[in-house]
Amino acid sequence: MTKRMGGEAEGGLMNWYESLQSNNILFMFKGDFNQELVNSIVQVVNGLTDLSHEDVLVKNRVTGTIIECLQNVCRHGESPEEGSILKPGIILLRKTETDYVLDIGNSLLTKRVGQLQEYIDRLNAMSNDELRNFHKDVLVKTELFGRFGADLGLIKVARKAKKGFNYGFKELDERYSFFSLEIAISVNGRQADIN
């Protein structure tokens, strides 16, 4: 026997579900991240029907980008709760006709916003060849590694992205800000040579 729900709760949930469907949301998670959860998310994403039908190169770009971004949350994210070791964040994967779009966000110290913004703008301004060379430079010149935090991860993500990052910062309070990053990964043709 099925009991039909009524009222605002059903309408709110149904509206939310319809919004997810109309925006072709494939995966979403909001919560605290750690390495074990990163591994689980990658397994779930690899099992998504849409992604399982993709070329191995596209699938590897999507999962590689997710791994890099979530590891950045685990390594560089901050919890606004005093004394907490948890790394709260959000991940959303959706598909358009031409791209997989990854939206990811986490809290960070407000004092790091300017440095991260400068670094992302620098990466966004680079061509594929410049990104490849910069990646090699950071690997070889140890004084560059870690200077901006998340150096290699963001460089790898920039090389896999269709055309740079969209990003934003929102101040949560005087100590913490929320960082959001959007990355489009093309389902058609080669992007940068990732080797």
ChimeraX commands (.cxc) that place a marker at each C-alpha (Angstrom):
marker #1 position 0.00,0.00,0.00 radius 0.5
marker #1 position 1.38,3.40,-0.98 radius 0.5
marker #1 position 0.66,6.47,1.06 radius 0.5
marker #1 position 0.74,9.74,-0.85 radius 0.5
marker #1 position 2.42,12.68,0.83 radius 0.5
marker #1 position 1.10,16.16,0.46 radius 0.5
marker #1 position 2.00,19.67,1.40 radius 0.5
marker #1 position 5.15,21.77,1.23 radius 0.5
marker #1 position 7.65,19.01,2.07 radius 0.5
marker #1 position 6.72,17.01,-1.00 radius 0.5
marker #1 position 6.65,20.09,-3.24 radius 0.5
marker #1 position 10.07,21.21,-1.97 radius 0.5
marker #1 position 11.65,17.81,-2.49 radius 0.5
marker #1 position 10.00,17.34,-5.88 radius 0.5
marker #1 position 11.10,20.81,-6.99 radius 0.5
marker #1 position 14.64,20.02,-5.89 radius 0.5
marker #1 position 14.59,16.66,-7.72 radius 0.5
marker #1 position 13.23,18.27,-10.89 radius 0.5
marker #1 position 15.92,20.95,-10.70 radius 0.5
marker #1 position 18.61,18.27,-10.45 radius 0.5
marker #1 position 17.12,16.44,-13.43 radius 0.5
marker #1 position 16.74,19.54,-15.61 radius 0.5
marker #1 position 20.34,20.60,-14.90 radius 0.5
marker #1 position 21.58,17.05,-15.60 radius 0.5
marker #1 position 23.25,16.66,-12.21 radius 0.5
marker #1 position 25.10,13.34,-12.21 radius 0.5
marker #1 position 26.60,13.46,-8.73 radius 0.5
marker #1 position 26.50,15.76,-5.72 radius 0.5
marker #1 position 27.94,15.57,-2.22 radius 0.5
marker #1 position 28.13,18.10,0.59 radius 0.5
marker #1 position 29.96,17.20,3.76 radius 0.5
marker #1 position 33.35,16.57,5.30 radius 0.5
marker #1 position 36.13,15.28,3.05 radius 0.5
marker #1 position 39.02,12.93,3.78 radius 0.5
marker #1 position 41.11,10.60,1.61 radius 0.5
marker #1 position 38.82,7.60,2.15 radius 0.5
marker #1 position 35.85,9.63,0.96 radius 0.5
marker #1 position 37.80,10.84,-2.09 radius 0.5
marker #1 position 38.41,7.18,-3.03 radius 0.5
marker #1 position 34.71,6.36,-2.57 radius 0.5
marker #1 position 33.58,9.34,-4.64 radius 0.5
marker #1 position 35.90,8.33,-7.48 radius 0.5
marker #1 position 34.45,4.79,-7.43 radius 0.5
marker #1 position 30.90,6.13,-7.54 radius 0.5
marker #1 position 31.69,8.59,-10.34 radius 0.5
marker #1 position 33.45,5.90,-12.39 radius 0.5
marker #1 position 30.27,3.82,-12.13 radius 0.5
marker #1 position 27.99,6.56,-13.45 radius 0.5
marker #1 position 26.19,5.43,-16.59 radius 0.5
marker #1 position 26.98,8.61,-18.51 radius 0.5
marker #1 position 30.69,8.43,-17.77 radius 0.5
marker #1 position 31.00,4.67,-18.32 radius 0.5
marker #1 position 30.05,5.18,-21.98 radius 0.5
marker #1 position 32.72,7.82,-22.58 radius 0.5
marker #1 position 36.07,7.45,-24.28 radius 0.5
marker #1 position 38.76,6.40,-21.80 radius 0.5
marker #1 position 40.56,9.75,-22.29 radius 0.5
marker #1 position 37.46,11.72,-21.29 radius 0.5
marker #1 position 36.77,9.41,-18.36 radius 0.5
marker #1 position 40.37,9.77,-17.13 radius 0.5
marker #1 position 40.20,13.57,-17.42 radius 0.5
marker #1 position 37.00,13.73,-15.40 radius 0.5
marker #1 position 38.14,11.36,-12.65 radius 0.5
marker #1 position 41.65,12.85,-12.56 radius 0.5
marker #1 position 40.20,16.34,-12.18 radius 0.5
marker #1 position 37.90,15.18,-9.39 radius 0.5
marker #1 position 40.81,13.53,-7.55 radius 0.5
marker #1 position 43.03,16.62,-7.82 radius 0.5
marker #1 position 40.27,18.97,-6.68 radius 0.5
marker #1 position 39.17,16.82,-3.75 radius 0.5
marker #1 position 42.75,16.30,-2.63 radius 0.5
marker #1 position 43.13,20.09,-2.64 radius 0.5
marker #1 position 40.09,20.30,-0.35 radius 0.5
marker #1 position 41.63,17.68,1.96 radius 0.5
marker #1 position 45.06,19.32,2.00 radius 0.5
marker #1 position 44.29,23.02,1.85 radius 0.5
marker #1 position 40.69,23.41,3.01 radius 0.5
marker #1 position 39.88,24.84,6.42 radius 0.5
marker #1 position 37.06,24.24,8.82 radius 0.5
marker #1 position 35.35,27.34,10.22 radius 0.5
marker #1 position 34.70,25.33,13.38 radius 0.5
marker #1 position 37.47,26.05,15.88 radius 0.5
marker #1 position 39.73,23.05,16.49 radius 0.5
marker #1 position 38.06,20.81,13.90 radius 0.5
marker #1 position 40.19,18.63,11.64 radius 0.5
marker #1 position 37.28,18.09,9.25 radius 0.5
marker #1 position 37.45,19.62,5.75 radius 0.5
marker #1 position 33.91,20.61,4.77 radius 0.5
marker #1 position 33.15,21.11,1.11 radius 0.5
marker #1 position 30.82,20.42,-1.78 radius 0.5
marker #1 position 31.19,18.72,-5.14 radius 0.5
marker #1 position 28.73,18.72,-8.01 radius 0.5
marker #1 position 29.21,16.98,-11.36 radius 0.5
marker #1 position 26.88,17.74,-14.25 radius 0.5
marker #1 position 26.84,17.12,-17.95 radius 0.5
marker #1 position 26.01,19.47,-20.79 radius 0.5
marker #1 position 25.90,18.58,-24.49 radius 0.5
marker #1 position 29.61,19.34,-24.88 radius 0.5
marker #1 position 31.17,19.12,-21.41 radius 0.5
marker #1 position 31.30,17.53,-18.02 radius 0.5
marker #1 position 31.22,20.41,-15.55 radius 0.5
marker #1 position 32.71,20.02,-12.09 radius 0.5
marker #1 position 31.77,22.53,-9.40 radius 0.5
marker #1 position 33.67,22.27,-6.16 radius 0.5
marker #1 position 33.84,24.47,-3.10 radius 0.5
marker #1 position 35.41,24.65,0.32 radius 0.5
marker #1 position 36.31,27.02,3.13 radius 0.5
marker #1 position 39.75,28.58,3.37 radius 0.5
marker #1 position 41.45,31.26,5.40 radius 0.5
marker #1 position 40.53,34.70,4.07 radius 0.5
marker #1 position 44.18,35.77,4.25 radius 0.5
marker #1 position 44.94,33.19,1.49 radius 0.5
marker #1 position 42.33,34.53,-0.96 radius 0.5
marker #1 position 44.54,37.13,-2.66 radius 0.5
marker #1 position 47.40,34.71,-3.24 radius 0.5
marker #1 position 45.10,31.97,-4.60 radius 0.5
marker #1 position 43.23,34.43,-6.82 radius 0.5
marker #1 position 46.51,35.70,-8.27 radius 0.5
marker #1 position 47.67,32.13,-8.92 radius 0.5
marker #1 position 44.43,31.06,-10.64 radius 0.5
marker #1 position 44.44,34.20,-12.79 radius 0.5
marker #1 position 48.03,33.37,-13.76 radius 0.5
marker #1 position 47.03,29.81,-14.77 radius 0.5
marker #1 position 43.94,31.03,-16.64 radius 0.5
marker #1 position 46.12,33.37,-18.72 radius 0.5
marker #1 position 48.48,30.58,-19.85 radius 0.5
marker #1 position 48.26,28.67,-23.13 radius 0.5
marker #1 position 48.43,24.86,-23.14 radius 0.5
marker #1 position 52.15,25.00,-23.99 radius 0.5
marker #1 position 52.81,27.51,-21.22 radius 0.5
marker #1 position 50.93,25.31,-18.73 radius 0.5
marker #1 position 52.96,22.25,-19.78 radius 0.5
marker #1 position 56.24,24.18,-19.37 radius 0.5
marker #1 position 55.16,25.69,-16.05 radius 0.5
marker #1 position 54.25,22.20,-14.80 radius 0.5
marker #1 position 57.75,20.99,-15.69 radius 0.5
marker #1 position 59.33,24.06,-14.04 radius 0.5
marker #1 position 57.46,23.47,-10.78 radius 0.5
marker #1 position 58.54,19.81,-10.78 radius 0.5
marker #1 position 62.20,20.70,-11.41 radius 0.5
marker #1 position 62.58,23.91,-9.40 radius 0.5
marker #1 position 61.80,22.88,-5.87 radius 0.5
marker #1 position 61.72,26.50,-4.68 radius 0.5
marker #1 position 58.53,26.96,-6.76 radius 0.5
marker #1 position 56.81,23.86,-5.40 radius 0.5
marker #1 position 54.28,24.72,-2.74 radius 0.5
marker #1 position 54.89,28.45,-3.02 radius 0.5
marker #1 position 51.27,29.08,-3.88 radius 0.5
marker #1 position 49.84,25.95,-2.27 radius 0.5
marker #1 position 48.14,23.36,-4.46 radius 0.5
marker #1 position 50.64,24.16,-7.23 radius 0.5
marker #1 position 50.79,20.88,-9.10 radius 0.5
marker #1 position 47.15,19.96,-8.57 radius 0.5
marker #1 position 45.79,23.18,-10.02 radius 0.5
marker #1 position 48.27,23.07,-12.91 radius 0.5
marker #1 position 47.12,19.53,-13.75 radius 0.5
marker #1 position 43.49,20.58,-13.53 radius 0.5
marker #1 position 44.14,23.63,-15.74 radius 0.5
marker #1 position 45.70,21.37,-18.37 radius 0.5
marker #1 position 42.63,19.11,-18.37 radius 0.5
marker #1 position 40.10,21.95,-18.35 radius 0.5
marker #1 position 38.40,23.12,-21.52 radius 0.5
marker #1 position 39.27,26.78,-21.07 radius 0.5
marker #1 position 40.48,27.90,-17.69 radius 0.5
marker #1 position 38.56,28.07,-14.47 radius 0.5
marker #1 position 35.58,30.04,-13.31 radius 0.5
marker #1 position 35.99,30.78,-9.64 radius 0.5
marker #1 position 34.73,32.93,-6.82 radius 0.5
marker #1 position 35.31,33.82,-3.20 radius 0.5
marker #1 position 32.69,34.76,-0.61 radius 0.5
marker #1 position 33.72,35.99,2.80 radius 0.5
marker #1 position 32.04,33.92,5.52 radius 0.5
marker #1 position 33.41,35.95,8.40 radius 0.5
marker #1 position 36.57,37.94,9.15 radius 0.5
marker #1 position 38.69,34.76,9.27 radius 0.5
marker #1 position 37.20,32.41,6.64 radius 0.5
marker #1 position 36.01,32.61,3.05 radius 0.5
marker #1 position 34.28,30.13,0.76 radius 0.5
marker #1 position 36.13,29.27,-2.45 radius 0.5
marker #1 position 34.21,27.92,-5.45 radius 0.5
marker #1 position 35.75,26.55,-8.63 radius 0.5
marker #1 position 34.06,25.49,-11.87 radius 0.5
marker #1 position 35.91,23.38,-14.43 radius 0.5
marker #1 position 34.55,22.29,-17.83 radius 0.5
marker #1 position 36.01,19.13,-19.36 radius 0.5
marker #1 position 35.22,18.63,-23.04 radius 0.5
marker #1 position 33.65,15.38,-24.20 radius 0.5
marker #1 position 34.82,16.03,-27.78 radius 0.5
marker #1 position 38.36,16.04,-29.18 radius 0.5
marker #1 position 41.68,16.41,-27.42 radius 0.5
marker #1 position 42.36,19.33,-25.16 radius 0.5
marker #1 position 45.86,19.86,-23.92 radius 0.5
marker #1 position 48.38,17.08,-24.34 radius 0.5
marker #1 position 48.41,15.90,-20.73 radius 0.5
marker #1 position 51.62,13.88,-20.90 radius 0.5
marker link #1:1,2 radius 0.2
marker link #1:2,3 radius 0.2
marker link #1:3,4 radius 0.2
marker link #1:4,5 radius 0.2
marker link #1:5,6 radius 0.2
marker link #1:6,7 radius 0.2
marker link #1:7,8 radius 0.2
marker link #1:8,9 radius 0.2
marker link #1:9,10 radius 0.2
marker link #1:10,11 radius 0.2
marker link #1:11,12 radius 0.2
marker link #1:12,13 radius 0.2
marker link #1:13,14 radius 0.2
marker link #1:14,15 radius 0.2
marker link #1:15,16 radius 0.2
marker link #1:16,17 radius 0.2
marker link #1:17,18 radius 0.2
marker link #1:18,19 radius 0.2
marker link #1:19,20 radius 0.2
marker link #1:20,21 radius 0.2
marker link #1:21,22 radius 0.2
marker link #1:22,23 radius 0.2
marker link #1:23,24 radius 0.2
marker link #1:24,25 radius 0.2
marker link #1:25,26 radius 0.2
marker link #1:26,27 radius 0.2
marker link #1:27,28 radius 0.2
marker link #1:28,29 radius 0.2
marker link #1:29,30 radius 0.2
marker link #1:30,31 radius 0.2
marker link #1:31,32 radius 0.2
marker link #1:32,33 radius 0.2
marker link #1:33,34 radius 0.2
marker link #1:34,35 radius 0.2
marker link #1:35,36 radius 0.2
marker link #1:36,37 radius 0.2
marker link #1:37,38 radius 0.2
marker link #1:38,39 radius 0.2
marker link #1:39,40 radius 0.2
marker link #1:40,41 radius 0.2
marker link #1:41,42 radius 0.2
marker link #1:42,43 radius 0.2
marker link #1:43,44 radius 0.2
marker link #1:44,45 radius 0.2
marker link #1:45,46 radius 0.2
marker link #1:46,47 radius 0.2
marker link #1:47,48 radius 0.2
marker link #1:48,49 radius 0.2
marker link #1:49,50 radius 0.2
marker link #1:50,51 radius 0.2
marker link #1:51,52 radius 0.2
marker link #1:52,53 radius 0.2
marker link #1:53,54 radius 0.2
marker link #1:54,55 radius 0.2
marker link #1:55,56 radius 0.2
marker link #1:56,57 radius 0.2
marker link #1:57,58 radius 0.2
marker link #1:58,59 radius 0.2
marker link #1:59,60 radius 0.2
marker link #1:60,61 radius 0.2
marker link #1:61,62 radius 0.2
marker link #1:62,63 radius 0.2
marker link #1:63,64 radius 0.2
marker link #1:64,65 radius 0.2
marker link #1:65,66 radius 0.2
marker link #1:66,67 radius 0.2
marker link #1:67,68 radius 0.2
marker link #1:68,69 radius 0.2
marker link #1:69,70 radius 0.2
marker link #1:70,71 radius 0.2
marker link #1:71,72 radius 0.2
marker link #1:72,73 radius 0.2
marker link #1:73,74 radius 0.2
marker link #1:74,75 radius 0.2
marker link #1:75,76 radius 0.2
marker link #1:76,77 radius 0.2
marker link #1:77,78 radius 0.2
marker link #1:78,79 radius 0.2
marker link #1:79,80 radius 0.2
marker link #1:80,81 radius 0.2
marker link #1:81,82 radius 0.2
marker link #1:82,83 radius 0.2
marker link #1:83,84 radius 0.2
marker link #1:84,85 radius 0.2
marker link #1:85,86 radius 0.2
marker link #1:86,87 radius 0.2
marker link #1:87,88 radius 0.2
marker link #1:88,89 radius 0.2
marker link #1:89,90 radius 0.2
marker link #1:90,91 radius 0.2
marker link #1:91,92 radius 0.2
marker link #1:92,93 radius 0.2
marker link #1:93,94 radius 0.2
marker link #1:94,95 radius 0.2
marker link #1:95,96 radius 0.2
marker link #1:96,97 radius 0.2
marker link #1:97,98 radius 0.2
marker link #1:98,99 radius 0.2
marker link #1:99,100 radius 0.2
marker link #1:100,101 radius 0.2
marker link #1:101,102 radius 0.2
marker link #1:102,103 radius 0.2
marker link #1:103,104 radius 0.2
marker link #1:104,105 radius 0.2
marker link #1:105,106 radius 0.2
marker link #1:106,107 radius 0.2
marker link #1:107,108 radius 0.2
marker link #1:108,109 radius 0.2
marker link #1:109,110 radius 0.2
marker link #1:110,111 radius 0.2
marker link #1:111,112 radius 0.2
marker link #1:112,113 radius 0.2
marker link #1:113,114 radius 0.2
marker link #1:114,115 radius 0.2
marker link #1:115,116 radius 0.2
marker link #1:116,117 radius 0.2
marker link #1:117,118 radius 0.2
marker link #1:118,119 radius 0.2
marker link #1:119,120 radius 0.2
marker link #1:120,121 radius 0.2
marker link #1:121,122 radius 0.2
marker link #1:122,123 radius 0.2
marker link #1:123,124 radius 0.2
marker link #1:124,125 radius 0.2
marker link #1:125,126 radius 0.2
marker link #1:126,127 radius 0.2
marker link #1:127,128 radius 0.2
marker link #1:128,129 radius 0.2
marker link #1:129,130 radius 0.2
marker link #1:130,131 radius 0.2
marker link #1:131,132 radius 0.2
marker link #1:132,133 radius 0.2
marker link #1:133,134 radius 0.2
marker link #1:134,135 radius 0.2
marker link #1:135,136 radius 0.2
marker link #1:136,137 radius 0.2
marker link #1:137,138 radius 0.2
marker link #1:138,139 radius 0.2
marker link #1:139,140 radius 0.2
marker link #1:140,141 radius 0.2
marker link #1:141,142 radius 0.2
marker link #1:142,143 radius 0.2
marker link #1:143,144 radius 0.2
marker link #1:144,145 radius 0.2
marker link #1:145,146 radius 0.2
marker link #1:146,147 radius 0.2
marker link #1:147,148 radius 0.2
marker link #1:148,149 radius 0.2
marker link #1:149,150 radius 0.2
marker link #1:150,151 radius 0.2
marker link #1:151,152 radius 0.2
marker link #1:152,153 radius 0.2
marker link #1:153,154 radius 0.2
marker link #1:154,155 radius 0.2
marker link #1:155,156 radius 0.2
marker link #1:156,157 radius 0.2
marker link #1:157,158 radius 0.2
marker link #1:158,159 radius 0.2
marker link #1:159,160 radius 0.2
marker link #1:160,161 radius 0.2
marker link #1:161,162 radius 0.2
marker link #1:162,163 radius 0.2
marker link #1:163,164 radius 0.2
marker link #1:164,165 radius 0.2
marker link #1:165,166 radius 0.2
marker link #1:166,167 radius 0.2
marker link #1:167,168 radius 0.2
marker link #1:168,169 radius 0.2
marker link #1:169,170 radius 0.2
marker link #1:170,171 radius 0.2
marker link #1:171,172 radius 0.2
marker link #1:172,173 radius 0.2
marker link #1:173,174 radius 0.2
marker link #1:174,175 radius 0.2
marker link #1:175,176 radius 0.2
marker link #1:176,177 radius 0.2
marker link #1:177,178 radius 0.2
marker link #1:178,179 radius 0.2
marker link #1:179,180 radius 0.2
marker link #1:180,181 radius 0.2
marker link #1:181,182 radius 0.2
marker link #1:182,183 radius 0.2
marker link #1:183,184 radius 0.2
marker link #1:184,185 radius 0.2
marker link #1:185,186 radius 0.2
marker link #1:186,187 radius 0.2
marker link #1:187,188 radius 0.2
marker link #1:188,189 radius 0.2
marker link #1:189,190 radius 0.2
marker link #1:190,191 radius 0.2
marker link #1:191,192 radius 0.2
marker link #1:192,193 radius 0.2
marker link #1:193,194 radius 0.2
marker link #1:194,195 radius 0.2
view
